[in-house]
Amino acid sequence: MTHRISRRTATALGLSAVAGMGLAACVPGEGSENAAAGAAGSGGEGGAGEWSTDALTIDWATYNPLSLVIRDQQLIETALGDSVAVEWVQSAGSNKANEFLRSGSADVASTAGSAALLARANNSPIKVIGIYSQPEWAALVVGKDSDITAPADLAGRAVAATPGTDPYFFLVQTLAEAGLSIDDVELQPLQHADGRSALEGGSVEAWSGLDPIMAAAEVESGAQLVYRNVDFNTYGFLNATEDFIDNHADVAQVVVDAYEQARTWALANLEATAQLLADAAGIDLAVATTVITERSNLDVSGVPGEDQLAVLEAISPMLSDSGDVQGGADAVEKARGSILHADFATAAVEKQTAEKQ
């Protein structure tokens, strides 16, 4: 039996410290607040010496369908030309994407909004430069023969989730909705794919899952989604380091332009987008189609703004109370107030709109 709650505001949340969040390596300090926007000085043709850098490292992820389109169609490579080497790295989850950004292993990477706020609150110098989707990508998953039918049944059970990601925050909010806290379950901090394996292997009784892995588990092993709540899923954030924003605005603009180009193509080619996801994730096309058409709203503004801030405000008490943010509520509020950098996306949307006319 599936319990699904449609749009609503999360209730006040209590949360004790989370083990294994992997935040100790956060970079101290933040970069300049005066990030330049636009493709100034690039010339736009990708000739030698026209760009501010000769290398770009960017992530792709199965939870970010637009990244699959961009990589497959080589939109960034075409725009930058031969003078900029583009390296793609796979993010297995928001926590991994944040690690790439924090360590300097990537210039741009995609996370859930909750994970981006958590990282910035812990002094990782990143900002949101675009929105790639409004997904319903997380839910509470149990095995096909499970006796768990509602969140309240999780008390005392072993539950898998990936700390620092939307499914983890989904779990915390779900527990709070049932009058429980993270301390009332036996948390198993596993990466998303390992969470599915643990559920199917019987070492956990529930898993806070992530698509497309979650959708595949439904079809392939009969897993059940016993609790869904779209409000507990945050937006898909495209993030960049402040150094990249400040010093390579020309290339950053190309990246965000590519995202808007990919969005237009994906919305007109949902079946082909689902095929890209199926190929990248190694899942059945029917599963990928469910993810793209039923659980991924790509038809959302790419410009980060008030809608995203409202979602981040709703989860801020949870982060503040977690004990995993240095500086507590003040740090979370400061991060939320400074996390958006909308200039690139604003320019990209205006350009894409003009091209459609």
Rosetta silent file (secondary structure, phi, psi, omega in degrees, C-alpha in Angstrom):
SEQUENCE: MTHRISRRTATALGLSAVAGMGLAACVPGEGSENAAAGAAGSGGEGGAGEWSTDALTIDWATYNPLSLVIRDQQLIETALGDSVAVEWVQSAGSNKANEFLRSGSADVASTAGSAALLARANNSPIKVIGIYSQPEWAALVVGKDSDITAPADLAGRAVAATPGTDPYFFLVQTLAEAGLSIDDVELQPLQHADGRSALEGGSVEAWSGLDPIMAAAEVESGAQLVYRNVDFNTYGFLNATEDFIDNHADVAQVVVDAYEQARTWALANLEATAQLLADAAGIDLAVATTVITERSNLDVSGVPGEDQLAVLEAISPMLSDSGDVQGGADAVEKARGSILHADFATAAVEKQTAEKQ
SCORE:     score description
SCORE:     0.000 S_00000001
   1 L     0.000  127.205 -177.035    0.000    0.000    0.000 S_00000001
   2 L   -98.182  125.951  174.683    1.491    3.339   -1.046 S_00000001
   3 E  -100.139  115.716 -177.286    1.053    6.377    1.187 S_00000001
   4 E  -124.389  126.586  177.692    1.532    9.491   -0.914 S_00000001
   5 E  -108.031  128.012  177.417    1.330   13.046    0.358 S_00000001
   6 L   -84.237 -172.938 -169.299    1.059   15.840   -2.215 S_00000001
   7 L   -47.615  125.518  175.077    2.490   19.348   -1.815 S_00000001
   8 L  -161.271  164.093 -179.723    2.626   20.516    1.772 S_00000001
   9 L   -87.042  136.558  179.764    5.011   22.278    4.122 S_00000001
  10 L   -65.561  145.673  177.849    7.219   20.118    6.274 S_00000001
  11 L   -79.363  170.011  179.321    6.490   20.143    9.967 S_00000001
  12 L   -59.471  137.800 -170.734    9.033   21.155   12.577 S_00000001
  13 L  -119.634  137.956  172.986   11.802   18.636   12.571 S_00000001
  14 L  -112.676  139.520 -174.608   14.027   17.268   15.285 S_00000001
  15 L  -152.518  128.557  175.186   17.266   15.558   14.359 S_00000001
  16 L   -88.627  173.078 -175.482   20.238   14.345   16.322 S_00000001
  17 L   -58.408  142.302 -175.695   23.768   14.296   14.992 S_00000001
  18 L  -102.481  124.844  177.896   24.263   12.167   11.921 S_00000001
  19 L   -77.699  147.642  170.962   27.120    9.713   11.807 S_00000001
  20 L    73.511   24.982 -177.554   29.149    9.282    8.668 S_00000001
  21 L   -74.394  -18.172  175.510   28.173   12.508    6.913 S_00000001
  22 L    68.898   36.227 -175.510   31.689   12.887    5.562 S_00000001
  23 L  -102.096    1.397 -175.250   31.787   16.643    6.107 S_00000001
  24 L   -64.553  -23.518 -176.226   35.139   16.967    7.826 S_00000001
  25 L   -88.761   13.614 -177.947   36.877   17.748    4.569 S_00000001
  26 L   -61.241  141.663 -178.704   34.820   20.897    3.918 S_00000001
  27 L   -76.221  128.491  178.411   36.864   23.773    2.587 S_00000001
  28 L   -73.270  148.755  175.832   37.107   26.668    5.072 S_00000001
  29 L    79.700  166.392  179.661   36.067   30.116    3.953 S_00000001
  30 L  -128.378  156.593  179.991   34.099   31.264    0.968 S_00000001
  31 L   -79.832 -172.152 -178.196   35.055   32.811   -2.328 S_00000001
  32 L   -61.445  143.497  176.214   34.180   36.219   -3.659 S_00000001
  33 L   -87.282   -3.360 -174.951   30.551   37.273   -3.555 S_00000001
  34 L  -104.647   58.775 -178.387   31.039   39.310   -6.717 S_00000001
  35 L   -69.236  128.887  178.513   30.789   36.549   -9.310 S_00000001
  36 L   -78.477  151.593  178.729   30.807   37.882  -12.835 S_00000001
  37 L  -121.561  164.875  176.113   28.197   36.679  -15.281 S_00000001
  38 L    89.857  168.558 -177.282   28.016   36.342  -19.014 S_00000001
  39 L   -97.695   48.940 -175.604   30.450   35.179  -21.633 S_00000001
  40 L   -61.890  129.571  173.920   32.579   38.283  -21.524 S_00000001
  41 L    76.438    5.170 -175.313   35.618   38.132  -23.700 S_00000001
  42 L   -83.642  -30.279 -175.021   34.988   34.637  -24.970 S_00000001
  43 L    78.754  -25.107  172.728   34.161   35.444  -28.537 S_00000001
  44 L    76.047    0.019 -176.621   31.938   32.374  -28.433 S_00000001
  45 L  -106.853   -5.281  174.183   33.692   30.474  -31.216 S_00000001
  46 L    74.925   19.130  177.591   36.126   28.423  -29.151 S_00000001
  47 L   -73.465  166.160 -177.894   39.267   29.486  -30.958 S_00000001
  48 L   -58.451  132.574  176.397   42.669   29.295  -29.299 S_00000001
  49 L    79.992   -0.724 -176.960   43.076   31.838  -26.518 S_00000001
  50 L   -85.259  -17.887 -177.203   39.443   32.958  -26.569 S_00000001
  51 L  -106.977  157.154 -175.447   38.436   31.236  -23.343 S_00000001
  52 L   -78.081   -8.522  178.431   39.554   31.966  -19.794 S_00000001
  53 L  -146.256  159.491  177.463   40.619   28.346  -19.211 S_00000001
  54 L  -107.245    8.853 -179.292   41.836   25.430  -21.261 S_00000001
  55 E  -150.216  143.005  176.698   40.060   22.770  -19.173 S_00000001
  56 E  -136.998  128.469  173.424   36.581   22.112  -17.748 S_00000001
  57 E  -115.297  124.555 -174.117   35.587   19.240  -15.478 S_00000001
  58 E  -138.473  149.828 -176.725   31.862   18.671  -15.150 S_00000001
  59 E   -95.316  160.930  166.006   29.758   15.843  -13.799 S_00000001
  60 E  -128.889  152.626 -177.305   27.048   13.671  -15.242 S_00000001
  61 E  -152.335  145.633  179.589   24.594   11.705  -13.171 S_00000001
  62 L   -69.104  -19.559  176.125   21.720    9.353  -13.811 S_00000001
  63 L   -85.410    0.172  178.100   19.623   11.518  -11.467 S_00000001
  64 E  -123.385   86.083 -175.323   20.292   14.502  -13.770 S_00000001
  65 H   -57.991  -34.405 -177.949   18.765   13.650  -17.192 S_00000001
  66 H   -65.181  -31.363  178.059   19.863   16.915  -18.799 S_00000001
  67 H   -64.352  -32.121  179.045   23.498   16.052  -18.116 S_00000001
  68 H   -68.676  -39.267  177.944   23.025   12.879  -20.177 S_00000001
  69 H   -64.748  -46.915 -177.777   21.687   14.888  -23.121 S_00000001
  70 H   -61.927  -43.941 -179.480   24.520   17.405  -22.954 S_00000001
  71 H   -67.077  -43.797 -177.941   27.176   14.721  -22.756 S_00000001
  72 H   -64.709  -40.762 -176.673   25.649   12.614  -25.530 S_00000001
  73 H   -90.404   -1.588  178.105   25.227   15.540  -27.925 S_00000001
  74 L    52.897   43.944 -177.548   28.575   17.117  -26.950 S_00000001
  75 H   -64.866  -40.567 -179.669   26.915   20.493  -26.611 S_00000001
  76 H   -71.535  -43.991  179.574   29.643   21.940  -24.432 S_00000001
  77 H   -59.668  -41.722 -179.959   32.485   20.536  -26.515 S_00000001
  78 H   -64.116  -42.174 -178.451   30.947   21.970  -29.669 S_00000001
  79 H   -69.332  -36.217 -176.365   30.505   25.419  -28.114 S_00000001
  80 H   -86.153  -25.079 -179.041   34.013   25.577  -26.648 S_00000001
  81 H    76.347 -169.148 -172.908   35.889   24.061  -29.550 S_00000001
  82 H   -75.397  -12.779 -173.675   39.263   22.364  -29.408 S_00000001
  83 H   -81.115  -10.084  177.740   40.935   24.907  -27.139 S_00000001
  84 L  -123.263  120.835  178.086   39.129   23.682  -23.988 S_00000001
  85 E   -83.057  123.445 -178.887   39.414   20.062  -22.858 S_00000001
  86 E  -104.020  121.736  177.824   36.131   18.878  -21.343 S_00000001
  87 E  -112.639  129.280  177.933   36.306   16.032  -18.819 S_00000001
  88 E  -102.112  132.741  175.481   33.143   14.291  -17.623 S_00000001
  89 E  -124.588  143.914 -178.614   33.038   12.593  -14.219 S_00000001
  90 E   -89.406  130.922  171.903   30.131   10.567  -12.871 S_00000001
  91 L   -96.175  120.794  179.678   28.462   11.566   -9.619 S_00000001
  92 L   -82.060  -10.506  179.448   26.981    8.525   -7.891 S_00000001
  93 L  -177.133  168.321 -179.728   25.017   10.781   -5.526 S_00000001
  94 H   -58.896  -35.762  179.681   24.823   14.351   -4.292 S_00000001
  95 H   -63.416  -37.906  178.269   27.398   13.595   -1.625 S_00000001
  96 H   -69.950  -39.265  177.088   29.879   12.499   -4.285 S_00000001
  97 H   -60.991  -42.157  177.607   29.144   15.566   -6.395 S_00000001
  98 H   -64.394  -35.091  176.869   29.829   17.755   -3.374 S_00000001
  99 H   -64.033  -41.336  177.541   33.096   15.920   -2.790 S_00000001
 100 H   -58.509  -47.084 -178.051   34.136   16.683   -6.372 S_00000001
 101 H   -67.417  -43.491 -177.061   33.396   20.385   -5.889 S_00000001
 102 H   -63.639  -38.673 -177.319   34.941   20.592   -2.431 S_00000001
 103 H   -85.343   -8.611 -176.072   38.175   18.942   -3.518 S_00000001
 104 L    83.033   11.325  179.815   38.452   20.887   -6.766 S_00000001
 105 L   -79.196  -11.500  175.990   38.017   17.714   -8.803 S_00000001
 106 L  -144.469  148.647  176.222   35.099   19.308  -10.660 S_00000001
 107 L   -90.006  -34.760 -178.137   34.173   22.841  -11.624 S_00000001
 108 E  -135.955  135.456  179.110   30.453   22.137  -12.017 S_00000001
 109 E  -153.664  155.955 -172.311   28.418   19.317  -10.468 S_00000001
 110 E  -108.100  133.584  179.018   24.768   18.444   -9.854 S_00000001
 111 E  -139.148  174.460  165.272   23.146   17.793   -6.498 S_00000001
 112 E   -75.957  156.764 -179.520   19.825   17.960   -4.754 S_00000001
 113 H   -60.075  -39.416 -179.798   19.046   21.340   -3.239 S_00000001
 114 H   -60.469  -41.798 -178.827   19.289   20.011    0.304 S_00000001
 115 H   -68.320  -36.088  178.172   22.791   18.695   -0.318 S_00000001
 116 H   -65.096  -43.542  179.360   23.930   21.986   -1.828 S_00000001
 117 H   -64.317  -42.628  178.850   22.699   23.933    1.198 S_00000001
 118 H   -59.727  -43.990 -178.805   24.354   21.507    3.590 S_00000001
 119 H   -64.915  -46.794 -178.504   27.667   21.815    1.754 S_00000001
 120 H   -66.457  -36.130  178.391   27.635   25.604    1.611 S_00000001
 121 H   -63.115  -24.290  176.833   26.608   25.846    5.264 S_00000001
 122 L   -99.792   27.422  169.938   29.771   23.892    6.025 S_00000001
 123 L    72.485   18.045  170.031   31.905   26.406    4.107 S_00000001
 124 L   -77.720  120.618 -171.751   32.193   24.584    0.797 S_00000001
 125 L   -78.617   75.247  179.496   32.474   27.556   -1.597 S_00000001
 126 E  -124.695  156.765  173.452   29.762   26.637   -4.091 S_00000001
 127 E  -138.620  157.407 -179.789   26.793   28.434   -5.578 S_00000001
 128 E   -88.714  120.312 -178.554   23.758   27.327   -7.565 S_00000001
 129 E  -108.237   -4.636  179.205   23.994   28.469  -11.176 S_00000001
 130 E  -170.245  162.339  176.032   21.028   26.571  -12.608 S_00000001
 131 E  -117.047  124.368 -177.130   18.062   24.281  -11.931 S_00000001
 132 E  -100.052  -19.710  177.521   17.923   21.085  -13.962 S_00000001
 133 E  -168.490  165.357  168.663   14.686   19.524  -12.684 S_00000001
 134 E  -119.792   88.559 -169.914   11.959   19.436  -10.077 S_00000001
 135 E   -95.406  159.664  160.711   11.965   15.720   -9.331 S_00000001
 136 L  -112.329   81.141 -169.143   10.137   13.266   -7.167 S_00000001
 137 L  -106.268   -5.909 -179.050   13.197   11.081   -6.964 S_00000001
 138 E  -122.365  146.733  177.150   13.131    9.816   -3.374 S_00000001
 139 E  -160.902  167.748  176.811   10.685    7.571   -1.516 S_00000001
 140 E   -88.807  121.778 -172.143   10.600    4.995    1.257 S_00000001
 141 E  -116.194  137.361  174.791   11.223    1.563   -0.248 S_00000001
 142 E  -133.976  168.303  178.955   10.675   -1.901    1.259 S_00000001
 143 L   -70.353  164.107 -174.872   10.814   -5.432   -0.065 S_00000001
 144 L   -63.892  -26.420 -178.665    7.878   -7.049   -1.804 S_00000001
 145 L  -107.025   16.055 -175.490    6.992   -9.207    1.223 S_00000001
 146 L   -68.911  149.681  174.233    7.679   -6.587    3.898 S_00000001
 147 L   -92.927    2.977  176.639    5.303   -5.994    6.787 S_00000001
 148 L   -81.049  122.142 -178.368    6.230   -2.309    6.790 S_00000001
 149 L  -122.195   -9.179 -177.976    3.283   -0.338    5.466 S_00000001
 150 L  -155.616  160.174 -178.664    3.864    3.146    6.883 S_00000001
 151 H   -55.484  -34.016 -178.901    6.721    5.303    8.251 S_00000001
 152 H   -60.915  -24.670 -179.423    5.712    4.588   11.860 S_00000001
 153 H   -72.864   -7.380 -177.545    6.645    0.941   11.268 S_00000001
 154 H   -76.529  -15.202 -177.195   10.312    1.931   10.867 S_00000001
 155 L   -53.386  124.089  178.971   10.897    2.243   14.621 S_00000001
 156 L    78.676    2.346 -177.622   13.726   -0.072   15.601 S_00000001
 157 L   -96.273  157.461  174.609   14.321   -1.230   12.014 S_00000001
 158 E   -83.843  124.301 -176.022   17.512   -1.108    9.948 S_00000001
 159 E  -129.309  132.100  179.271   17.155    1.517    7.233 S_00000001
 160 E   -95.428  140.153  174.334   19.624    2.376    4.462 S_00000001
 161 E  -160.707  156.754 -179.983   20.173    5.929    3.236 S_00000001
 162 L   -99.695  107.109 -178.800   23.012    7.980    1.756 S_00000001
 163 L   -56.025  142.600  177.945   23.973   10.787    4.169 S_00000001
 164 L    83.846   11.648 -178.029   24.155   14.233    2.617 S_00000001
 165 L  -127.234  167.375 -179.848   21.626   13.484   -0.145 S_00000001
 166 H   -58.495  -43.348  177.674   17.935   14.096   -0.752 S_00000001
 167 H   -58.022  -34.209  176.336   16.900   10.516    0.128 S_00000001
 168 H   -64.810  -48.257  179.872   18.558   10.948    3.524 S_00000001
 169 H   -66.998  -31.164  173.127   16.727   14.201    4.166 S_00000001
 170 H   -60.417  -44.369 -179.638   13.569   12.555    2.842 S_00000001
 171 H   -62.230  -45.300 -178.215   13.998    9.853    5.479 S_00000001
 172 H   -61.742  -44.382  179.344   14.501   12.358    8.291 S_00000001
 173 H   -67.496  -36.880  177.725   11.401   14.325    7.310 S_00000001
 174 H   -64.221  -42.702  177.472    9.398   11.135    6.881 S_00000001
 175 H   -62.894  -43.023 -179.872   10.357    9.972   10.356 S_00000001
 176 H   -62.410  -38.032  177.890    9.435   13.350   11.825 S_00000001
 177 H   -60.109  -30.652 -179.645    6.048   13.159   10.129 S_00000001
 178 L   -94.856    8.052  179.717    5.513    9.880   12.011 S_00000001
 179 L    79.063   20.069 -179.830    6.710   11.303   15.324 S_00000001
 180 L  -115.654  169.478  173.370   10.090    9.583   15.107 S_00000001
 181 L  -126.812  173.852 -179.721   13.690   10.742   14.763 S_00000001
 182 H   -62.824  -24.121  178.889   16.739    9.302   13.060 S_00000001
 183 H   -73.982  -12.228 -179.602   17.747    7.869   16.445 S_00000001
 184 H   -86.646   -2.692  176.114   14.641    5.672   16.399 S_00000001
 185 L  -124.120  165.887  175.612   15.981    3.617   13.488 S_00000001
 186 E   -97.112   93.071 -175.018   19.201    1.758   12.845 S_00000001
 187 E   -72.195  129.981  173.282   20.673    3.898   10.077 S_00000001
 188 E  -110.979  104.824 -175.609   22.917    2.141    7.571 S_00000001
 189 E   -78.393   91.500 -175.677   24.857    4.891    5.700 S_00000001
 190 L  -120.651  150.588  173.285   25.193    3.348    2.261 S_00000001
 191 L   -65.333  158.360 -170.076   25.569    4.756   -1.231 S_00000001
 192 H   -51.785  -51.752 -177.472   22.335    4.589   -3.238 S_00000001
 193 H   -64.118  -35.364  178.837   23.070    1.439   -5.232 S_00000001
 194 H   -69.605  -29.826  176.238   24.400   -0.300   -2.126 S_00000001
 195 H   -63.719  -42.735  176.440   21.189    0.594   -0.310 S_00000001
 196 H   -61.863  -45.020 -179.352   19.182   -1.291   -2.889 S_00000001
 197 H   -61.173  -40.405  179.934   21.520   -4.270   -2.611 S_00000001
 198 H   -65.064  -38.852  178.338   21.238   -4.241    1.173 S_00000001
 199 H   -64.904  -46.547 -178.057   17.436   -4.205    0.971 S_00000001
 200 H   -71.271  -26.319  178.159   17.321   -7.065   -1.490 S_00000001
 201 H   -85.459   -9.710  176.175   19.942   -8.972    0.492 S_00000001
 202 L    89.751    4.106 -179.830   18.002   -8.603    3.723 S_00000001
 203 L   -81.849  -13.748  169.316   20.592   -6.667    5.740 S_00000001
 204 L  -132.146  157.677 -179.107   18.190   -3.702    5.992 S_00000001
 205 L  -100.692  -12.537  177.925   14.405   -3.682    6.142 S_00000001
 206 E  -152.272  160.391 -177.540   13.862   -0.369    4.373 S_00000001
 207 E  -144.789  130.947  172.351   15.741    1.956    2.084 S_00000001
 208 E   -87.102  100.625 -165.152   15.283    5.622    1.342 S_00000001
 209 E   -92.056  168.849  178.939   15.759    5.207   -2.372 S_00000001
 210 E  -133.868  134.641  172.551   16.736    7.319   -5.342 S_00000001
 211 L   -73.179  150.952    4.089   15.648    7.058   -8.958 S_00000001
 212 L   -85.149   -2.226 -179.109   16.435    5.522  -11.346 S_00000001
 213 H   -61.053  -39.978 -179.022   17.769    2.809   -8.995 S_00000001
 214 H   -64.702  -45.103  179.979   14.529    2.887   -7.047 S_00000001
 215 H   -63.657  -36.756  177.647   12.340    2.522  -10.132 S_00000001
 216 H   -65.529  -38.617  178.884   14.461   -0.391  -11.300 S_00000001
 217 H   -63.590  -35.842  177.530   14.029   -2.102   -7.924 S_00000001
 218 H   -60.032  -47.199 -174.375   10.251   -1.807   -8.272 S_00000001
 219 H   -78.112  -43.144 -170.665   10.228   -3.556  -11.637 S_00000001
 220 H   -84.241  -29.807 -177.065   13.057   -6.027  -11.213 S_00000001
 221 H  -128.330    7.487  176.851   12.583   -7.198   -7.625 S_00000001
 222 L    74.093   19.207  178.689    9.051   -6.144   -6.712 S_00000001
 223 L   -59.389  148.953 -178.343   10.141   -3.460   -4.253 S_00000001
 224 E  -113.103  138.263  172.584    7.304   -1.347   -2.850 S_00000001
 225 E   -93.795  102.118 -173.364    7.194    2.419   -2.366 S_00000001
 226 E   -92.262  -10.832  175.087    5.288    2.631    0.907 S_00000001
 227 E  -151.314  127.145  176.285    5.636    6.360    1.437 S_00000001
 228 E  -130.195  144.422  176.155    5.946    9.210   -1.064 S_00000001
 229 E  -156.120  104.638 -174.340    5.854   12.945   -0.479 S_00000001
 230 H   -62.050  -27.557  179.761    6.891   15.229   -3.322 S_00000001
 231 H   -69.698  -19.336  178.893    7.435   18.134   -0.887 S_00000001
 232 H   -86.670    2.159  174.404   10.206   16.199    0.809 S_00000001
 233 L  -103.410  128.370  177.738   12.166   16.169   -2.473 S_00000001
 234 L   -92.852  167.519 -177.805   14.198   19.303   -3.215 S_00000001
 235 L   -64.781  163.400  171.898   14.998   20.649   -6.672 S_00000001
 236 E   -85.091  116.893 -176.715   17.901   19.502   -8.819 S_00000001
 237 E  -102.812  132.972  169.983   20.659   22.119   -8.407 S_00000001
 238 E   -97.722  117.996 -172.008   23.499   22.719  -10.835 S_00000001
 239 E  -115.657  150.717  176.089   26.380   24.005   -8.721 S_00000001
 240 E  -135.972  153.801  175.086   29.745   25.577   -9.469 S_00000001
 241 E   -70.297  151.071  178.677   32.696   26.544   -7.332 S_00000001
 242 H   -63.559  -33.869  176.705   33.034   30.233   -6.592 S_00000001
 243 H   -60.033  -43.175  179.837   36.491   30.184   -8.166 S_00000001
 244 H   -66.245  -42.673  178.772   34.981   28.936  -11.416 S_00000001
 245 H   -62.580  -45.568 -175.627   32.196   31.529  -11.289 S_00000001
 246 H   -70.844  -40.368 -169.845   34.566   34.377  -10.515 S_00000001
 247 H  -105.506  -12.682 -177.673   37.384   33.507  -12.882 S_00000001
 248 L  -136.819   48.845 -178.054   35.738   31.570  -15.715 S_00000001
 249 H   -61.460  -31.127 -179.717   32.370   33.233  -16.219 S_00000001
 250 H   -63.355  -44.528 -179.575   32.652   32.808  -19.981 S_00000001
 251 H   -74.061  -36.262  176.071   32.843   29.016  -19.722 S_00000001
 252 H   -59.023  -39.656  178.602   30.226   28.919  -16.969 S_00000001
 253 H   -64.297  -38.138  177.437   27.832   30.678  -19.319 S_00000001
 254 H   -61.898  -42.511  179.671   28.480   28.065  -21.990 S_00000001
 255 H   -60.729  -48.913 -177.421   27.635   25.303  -19.495 S_00000001
 256 H   -69.299  -35.547  173.670   24.346   26.879  -18.459 S_00000001
 257 H   -58.524  -41.559  179.716   23.478   27.673  -22.077 S_00000001
 258 H   -63.607  -37.244  178.612   23.966   23.997  -22.840 S_00000001
 259 H   -63.639  -40.762  179.029   21.594   23.061  -20.019 S_00000001
 260 H   -70.240  -35.619  175.477   18.843   25.249  -21.452 S_00000001
 261 H   -63.976  -42.383  179.318   19.459   23.847  -24.930 S_00000001
 262 H   -66.265  -37.114  179.654   19.264   20.333  -23.504 S_00000001
 263 H   -62.190  -46.113  179.302   16.060   21.129  -21.621 S_00000001
 264 H   -59.353  -43.703 -179.304   14.342   22.290  -24.817 S_00000001
 265 H   -66.990  -44.663 -176.751   15.473   19.149  -26.643 S_00000001
 266 H   -63.020  -41.307 -179.579   14.542   16.780  -23.799 S_00000001
 267 H   -64.928  -29.617  178.247   11.029   18.182  -23.460 S_00000001
 268 H   -87.919   -9.802 -175.521   10.493   17.654  -27.173 S_00000001
 269 L  -139.424   60.540 -176.699   12.092   14.202  -27.096 S_00000001
 270 H   -63.385  -38.173 -179.706   11.047   12.478  -23.874 S_00000001
 271 H   -65.706  -42.303  179.123   11.333    8.980  -25.337 S_00000001
 272 H   -68.055  -34.958  176.485   14.863    9.605  -26.575 S_00000001
 273 H   -65.298  -40.034  176.776   15.781   11.130  -23.207 S_00000001
 274 H   -63.353  -36.211  178.107   14.467    8.022  -21.498 S_00000001
 275 H   -65.488  -39.632  176.220   16.620    5.903  -23.799 S_00000001
 276 H   -60.636  -41.836  178.847   19.700    7.894  -22.797 S_00000001
 277 H   -65.983  -43.319  178.799   18.858    7.244  -19.157 S_00000001
 278 H   -58.248  -44.208 -178.883   18.262    3.554  -19.785 S_00000001
 279 H   -66.980  -43.752 -176.367   21.641    3.239  -21.489 S_00000001
 280 H   -69.621  -37.379 -175.992   23.529    5.251  -18.851 S_00000001
 281 H   -93.050  -10.392 -177.862   21.947    3.516  -15.865 S_00000001
 282 L    67.891   39.919 -178.486   21.765    0.042  -17.377 S_00000001
 283 L  -121.215  165.514  179.588   18.032   -0.219  -16.753 S_00000001
 284 L   -65.718  145.910 -178.264   15.045   -1.272  -18.807 S_00000001
 285 H   -59.841  -36.854  179.430   13.606    1.393  -21.087 S_00000001
 286 H   -62.085  -37.773  177.784   10.198    1.097  -19.428 S_00000001
 287 H   -66.474  -46.527  179.812   11.778    1.913  -16.069 S_00000001
 288 H   -61.835  -37.173  178.738   13.643    4.880  -17.513 S_00000001
 289 H   -63.867  -40.030  176.532   10.441    6.110  -19.143 S_00000001
 290 H   -60.207  -44.368 -179.404    8.680    6.073  -15.772 S_00000001
 291 H   -62.324  -45.804 -175.643   11.476    8.149  -14.256 S_00000001
 292 H   -72.787  -43.361 -172.321   11.483   10.705  -17.067 S_00000001
 293 H   -89.734  -24.926 -175.103    7.753   11.051  -17.656 S_00000001
 294 H  -112.341  -23.098 -173.400    6.318   10.540  -14.165 S_00000001
 295 L  -125.623    6.242  179.991    8.985   11.545  -11.649 S_00000001
 296 E  -130.979  104.808  175.430   11.125   14.194  -13.372 S_00000001
 297 E   -87.155   97.206  178.073    9.631   17.604  -14.074 S_00000001
 298 L   -83.892  -17.169 -177.340   12.090   19.018  -16.599 S_00000001
 299 L   -85.160   62.358 -178.199    9.637   21.734  -17.604 S_00000001
 300 L  -132.896  150.235 -179.372   10.725   24.039  -14.808 S_00000001
 301 L   -59.718  135.113  177.287   12.572   27.336  -14.944 S_00000001
 302 L   -79.875   -3.445 -177.563   16.309   26.919  -15.008 S_00000001
 303 L   -88.981  117.158  177.989   16.746   30.176  -13.098 S_00000001
 304 L   -68.172  135.910 -176.413   17.329   29.622   -9.372 S_00000001
 305 L  -165.022 -142.175 -171.269   15.107   31.888   -7.306 S_00000001
 306 H   -63.510  -36.293  179.976   12.309   32.192   -4.781 S_00000001
 307 H   -60.525  -42.869 -179.583   10.836   28.716   -5.342 S_00000001
 308 H   -70.526  -38.910  178.390   14.132   27.092   -4.458 S_00000001
 309 H   -63.209  -34.936  178.575   14.716   29.392   -1.478 S_00000001
 310 H   -64.622  -40.735  178.053   11.292   28.439   -0.121 S_00000001
 311 H   -65.817  -43.290  179.721   12.191   24.750   -0.266 S_00000001
 312 H   -65.132  -34.929  177.336   15.547   25.387    1.388 S_00000001
 313 H   -64.147  -37.411 -178.971   13.848   27.418    4.117 S_00000001
 314 H   -64.936  -33.881 -178.534   11.562   24.484    4.863 S_00000001
 315 H   -93.762   -6.799 -176.956   14.488   22.109    5.454 S_00000001
 316 H   -58.424  -41.631  177.983   16.701   24.643    7.258 S_00000001
 317 H   -58.264  -36.785  178.572   15.478   23.739   10.760 S_00000001
 318 H   -62.695  -44.347  179.758   16.458   20.137   10.113 S_00000001
 319 H   -68.129  -40.933 -178.368   19.963   21.144    9.092 S_00000001
 320 H   -62.395  -37.894 -176.820   20.298   23.603   11.959 S_00000001
 321 H   -84.213   -7.317 -170.906   19.317   20.979   14.521 S_00000001
 322 L   -72.518  -25.369 -174.227   21.434   18.217   13.054 S_00000001
 323 L    81.699   -0.279 -177.974   24.706   19.137   14.725 S_00000001
 324 L  -105.061    9.079  175.457   26.447   18.586   11.407 S_00000001
 325 L  -115.173  118.832  178.406   26.577   22.224   10.382 S_00000001
 326 L   -65.316  122.214 -179.057   29.385   24.266   11.840 S_00000001
 327 L    96.272   -5.466  173.553   27.758   27.366   13.279 S_00000001
 328 H    58.671 -137.245 -173.162   24.266   25.890   13.451 S_00000001
 329 H   -60.920  -37.716 -179.729   21.281   28.026   12.476 S_00000001
 330 H   -63.042  -41.386 -179.933   23.353   31.122   11.729 S_00000001
 331 H   -67.123  -39.665  178.915   25.526   29.229    9.260 S_00000001
 332 H   -65.202  -43.900 -179.911   22.498   27.698    7.557 S_00000001
 333 H   -64.225  -42.005  177.957   20.778   31.068    7.245 S_00000001
 334 H   -62.786  -42.532  179.696   23.918   32.688    5.855 S_00000001
 335 H   -63.587  -44.357 -179.131   24.342   29.874    3.343 S_00000001
 336 H   -63.319  -35.808 -178.396   20.737   30.066    2.237 S_00000001
 337 H   -76.222  -11.747 -175.490   20.997   33.814    1.747 S_00000001
 338 H  -126.389    8.902 -170.392   24.083   33.579   -0.428 S_00000001
 339 L   -82.626  -23.738 -174.183   23.744   30.307   -2.311 S_00000001
 340 E   -88.493  138.893  171.067   22.038   31.499   -5.507 S_00000001
 341 L  -136.140   94.766 -168.278   23.820   32.927   -8.532 S_00000001
 342 L   -92.014   -6.149 -170.611   21.124   33.388  -11.149 S_00000001
 343 H   -60.798  -43.984 -178.832   22.873   35.561  -13.750 S_00000001
 344 H   -62.802  -46.022 -177.925   24.072   32.762  -16.019 S_00000001
 345 H   -67.199  -37.420  177.453   20.690   31.018  -16.032 S_00000001
 346 H   -60.258  -45.797  179.196   18.819   34.266  -16.613 S_00000001
 347 H   -65.140  -39.702 -178.252   20.962   34.980  -19.664 S_00000001
 348 H   -66.521  -42.141  178.887   20.636   31.392  -20.900 S_00000001
 349 H   -65.926  -41.209  177.865   16.839   31.367  -20.628 S_00000001
 350 H   -62.258  -40.569  178.900   16.600   34.693  -22.425 S_00000001
 351 H   -65.690  -44.436 -178.679   18.813   33.371  -25.202 S_00000001
 352 H   -66.142  -38.294  177.643   16.831   30.142  -25.537 S_00000001
 353 H   -63.473  -42.437  179.686   13.541   32.057  -25.572 S_00000001
 354 H   -64.232  -36.904 -178.877   14.810   34.355  -28.300 S_00000001
 355 H   -70.642  -25.521  179.387   15.922   31.389  -30.404 S_00000001
 356 H   -77.825  -21.938 -175.267   12.461   29.821  -30.155 S_00000001
 357 L   -82.413    0.000    0.000   10.770   32.956  -31.474 S_00000001
